[in-house]
Amino acid sequence: MTLRNLTIGDLKLALRDLLTDKADELRLSATGKLYEPRLRAKQKEIDAIPDAAGTQAPLARELAEADARHDGLGAAVFFLCKAVEAHPALPAALKEAAATAQQAFVPKLDVLRAPYADEASAALDNRPELTRLKAELKAAATPGGGTLHDWVKAFVAAGDDIDGLLRRRATLLATGENAAATGPLRGAAVGLLGRFREALRDEIQEEGSKLPADHEARLFAYVDKLNADRERALRGRASPEQAPPTAPSPPTVPSEVAPAAPVVSADPEL
C-alpha cells in the first residue's frame, strides 16, 4: 500500500504509534531493530516542525469555526421561518414573508452541508435578496431581541467570511509555503517507512522466520488507517464515523419544531 497521501501531521502520529505504543513489537524483528534509530531520527525532525507548517490544508481550524457559525445561523433562520409559517394566529402577510425568506436563504437544511465554496457562493448570490426582502425580514421579531433581518444578515456575512478564508487558503497553497517547508521531509519519511515495510515483509517471509504472519499488519495498522482516512478525504468523501446526521423533517405545527441537528459542511480540500 502506498503511503504517498500521508501529511506531516499524519506522519507525526504514525511514528509516535510505532516508536511508543508499538516499540516492543517493533523490536521483535531484526529489521525493526535496524530501522528504529532511523525512524527516531526522522521523528525528531518532524516533531521540530511548527504545527502551522505541518498543516496540509491551511486555515482548516478557522474555516471549521466560520462554517459552524454559518450553519448554526442558517439552521436558526430555517426553523424560525418554519415556526412562523406553522403558527395559526399570525398574520398571513408575516407567514408569507417567512416562507419567502426561508425559500430564498435556506430552502432546505441540506444547503448547510454543502462544500465551503458552495456556501460562500450562496452568500454572494443572497446579497441582493437580503436587500430586496429587507422590509419583510424586519417585520419578524426574533428571540433575544432584533429581527429576522439581523439573523439573515449575519448568516450571509458568515458565508462571506468563509469566502475570505478560502481566498487566503488559495494564496497560501499557490505560493507553496506549506509544501516548500515540509515537502522534502515528508517525502523522506514516507520513503523510509516504505523501505522499512518492504524489508520487514522480506524478513517475515524468510524460511524459518519466527515472526507471526500478521506482524506487518499489526505494526502498520495505525499507519494504514491514517492513510485510508486521508485518501477518503482527498476523494471528498466523509468516513463513516464523520458522516453528518440526517436532517430532521420540516415541522408542520409549532409543537413539532425540533432543535436544529448539527450540520457539517463537506470540505474536499481537507
C-alpha positions in Angstrom: 0.0 0.0 0.0 1.4 3.4 -1.0 1.6 6.0 1.8 2.1 9.0 -0.5 -1.0 10.8 0.8 0.1 11.0 4.4 0.7 14.5 5.6 3.4 15.7 8.1 0.7 15.6 10.8 -0.2 12.0 9.9 3.4 11.0 9.9 3.9 12.6 13.4 1.0 10.4 14.7 2.2 7.3 12.8 5.8 7.5 14.1 4.6 8.1 17.7 2.5 5.0 17.5 5.3 2.9 16.0 8.0 4.2 18.4 6.0 4.4 21.6 2.9 2.2 21.8 4.4 -0.5 19.5 8.1 -0.2 20.4 8.2 -3.7 21.8 6.6 -5.2 18.7 9.0 -3.1 16.5 11.9 -4.8 18.2 10.7 -8.3 17.6 12.3 -8.3 14.2 15.9 -7.7 13.1 14.5 -5.2 10.6 12.7 -3.3 13.3 15.9 -3.1 15.4 17.8 -1.9 12.4 15.3 0.8 11.4 14.3 2.1 14.8 17.2 4.6 15.1 16.5 5.9 11.6 12.8 6.2 12.4 13.5 8.0 15.7 15.8 10.4 13.9 13.1 11.2 11.4 10.5 11.6 14.2 12.8 14.1 15.9 13.0 16.2 12.7 9.2 16.1 12.2 8.5 17.0 15.8 10.7 20.1 15.4 8.4 21.5 12.7 6.0 24.2 13.9 2.4 23.0 14.0 1.2 25.5 11.4 3.8 24.4 8.8 2.6 20.8 9.1 -1.0 21.5 8.2 -1.9 20.1 4.7 -4.9 22.4 4.3 -4.1 25.9 5.7 -6.7 27.7 7.8 -8.6 24.4 8.4 -9.5 25.4 12.0 -10.6 28.9 11.1 -12.8 27.5 8.3 -14.4 25.0 10.6 -15.2 27.7 13.1 -16.6 30.0 10.4 -18.6 27.1 9.0 -20.1 26.2 12.4 -21.3 29.8 12.8 -22.7 29.9 9.3 -24.5 26.6 9.7 -25.9 27.5 13.1 -27.3 30.7 11.9 -28.7 29.0 8.8 -30.5 26.4 10.9 -31.9 29.1 13.2 -33.3 31.0 10.2 -34.8 27.8 8.7 -36.6 26.8 11.9 -37.8 30.2 12.9 -39.3 30.7 9.4 -41.0 27.3 9.7 -42.4 28.1 13.1 -43.8 31.4 11.9 -45.4 29.6 8.9 -47.0 27.0 11.1 -48.4 29.4 13.8 -52.2 29.6 13.3 -52.6 33.0 14.8 -50.0 35.1 13.0 -51.0 37.4 10.1 -51.0 35.9 6.6 -48.6 38.6 5.4 -46.0 37.7 8.1 -46.3 34.0 7.3 -45.9 34.6 3.6 -42.8 36.7 4.3 -41.3 34.0 6.5 -41.9 31.4 3.8 -40.3 33.6 1.2 -37.3 34.2 3.4 -36.8 30.6 4.1 -37.0 29.6 0.4 -34.6 32.4 -0.5 -31.9 31.8 2.1 -32.2 28.3 3.4 -34.6 26.4 1.1 -33.6 23.1 2.8 -31.2 22.1 5.5 -29.0 20.2 3.1 -27.6 23.5 1.8 -25.8 23.8 5.2 -23.9 20.6 4.4 -22.6 21.9 1.1 -18.8 22.3 0.4 -17.3 25.6 1.8 -17.1 27.0 -1.7 -20.8 26.5 -2.4 -21.7 28.2 0.9 -19.5 31.2 0.0 -21.1 31.4 -3.5 -24.6 31.2 -2.0 -23.8 34.2 0.3 -22.7 36.2 -2.7 -26.0 35.3 -4.5 -28.1 36.1 -1.5 -26.9 39.6 -1.0 -29.4 41.1 -3.5 -32.2 39.1 -1.8 -31.2 40.5 1.6 -31.8 44.0 0.2 -35.0 43.1 -1.7 -36.6 41.4 1.4 -35.4 43.9 4.0 -38.8 45.2 5.0 -40.4 41.7 5.3 -37.5 40.4 7.3 -37.6 43.4 9.7 -41.2 42.7 10.4 -40.4 39.4 12.1 -39.1 39.7 15.6 -36.6 37.1 16.9 -35.9 35.7 20.4 -33.3 37.7 22.3 -34.3 41.0 20.5 -33.8 42.1 17.0 -35.4 40.9 13.8 -35.2 38.1 11.2 -33.2 40.6 9.1 -30.5 40.6 11.7 -30.3 36.8 11.6 -30.2 36.6 7.9 -27.7 39.4 7.6 -25.4 37.5 10.0 -25.9 34.3 8.1 -24.9 35.9 4.8 -21.9 37.6 6.5 -20.8 34.2 7.8 -20.8 33.0 4.2 -18.7 36.0 3.2 -16.2 35.1 6.0 -15.9 31.6 4.5 -15.2 33.1 1.1 -12.4 35.3 2.6 -10.8 32.3 4.3 -10.9 30.3 1.1 -9.2 33.1 -0.7 -6.5 33.2 1.9 -6.1 29.4 1.7 -5.8 29.6 -2.1 -3.0 32.1 -1.8 -1.1 30.0 0.8 -1.4 26.9 -1.4 -0.5 28.8 -4.6 2.7 30.2 -3.1 3.7 26.8 -1.9 4.6 28.0 1.6 3.4 24.7 3.3 4.8 22.4 0.6 8.1 24.2 0.5 8.5 23.9 4.2 7.6 20.3 4.7 7.7 18.6 1.3 11.3 17.1 1.3 11.0 15.9 4.9 7.6 14.4 4.3 8.8 12.6 1.2 11.9 11.3 3.1 9.7 10.0 6.0 7.3 8.3 3.6 10.2 6.7 1.8 11.8 5.5 5.0 8.5 3.9 6.2 8.1 2.2 2.8 11.6 0.7 2.8 11.2 -0.5 6.4 7.9 -2.1 5.4 9.4 -3.9 2.4 12.4 -5.2 4.4 10.1 -6.3 7.2 7.9 -8.2 4.7 11.0 -10.0 3.4 12.1 -11.0 6.9 8.6 -12.3 7.7 8.6 -14.4 4.5 12.1 -15.9 5.1 12.3 -19.6 5.7 12.5 -20.3 9.4 11.2 -16.8 10.4 9.6 -16.9 13.9 7.7 -13.6 13.3 3.9 -14.1 13.2 2.3 -13.8 9.7 0.2 -10.8 10.8 3.2 -8.9 12.3 3.4 -6.4 9.5 -0.3 -5.7 9.5 -0.3 -5.3 13.3 2.7 -3.0 13.2 1.3 -0.8 10.4 -2.4 -0.9 11.4 -2.5 2.7 12.5 -0.3 3.9 9.6 -2.7 2.2 7.2 -5.8 3.7 8.9 -4.3 7.2 8.7 -3.5 6.7 5.0 -7.0 5.3 4.2 -8.6 8.2 6.0 -6.5 10.7 4.0 -7.4 9.0 0.7 -11.1 9.2 1.6 -10.8 12.9 2.5 -8.9 13.6 -0.8 -11.7 12.0 -2.7 -14.2 14.3 -1.0 -16.0 11.5 0.9 -16.5 11.6 4.6 -15.6 8.5 6.6 -18.5 6.6 8.2 -17.8 7.9 11.6 -17.7 11.5 10.3 -20.8 11.3 8.2 -23.3 14.2 9.0 -26.5 13.2 10.7 -29.7 13.1 8.8 -31.6 16.4 8.8 -34.9 16.4 10.7 -38.1 16.7 8.6 -39.5 20.3 8.5 -42.1 20.8 11.3 -45.8 21.0 10.4 -47.0 22.6 13.7 -45.2 24.7 16.3 -45.1 21.9 18.9 -43.2 19.7 16.4 -40.4 22.2 15.8 -37.2 20.4 16.9 -33.8 21.9 17.6 -31.6 22.1 14.6 -29.5 19.0 14.0 -25.7 19.5 13.9 -24.6 20.3 10.3 -21.2 19.6 8.8 -20.1 21.1 5.5 -18.0 19.0 3.2 -14.6 20.3 2.5 -12.9 18.3 -0.2 -9.6 20.2 0.3 -9.1 18.7 3.7 
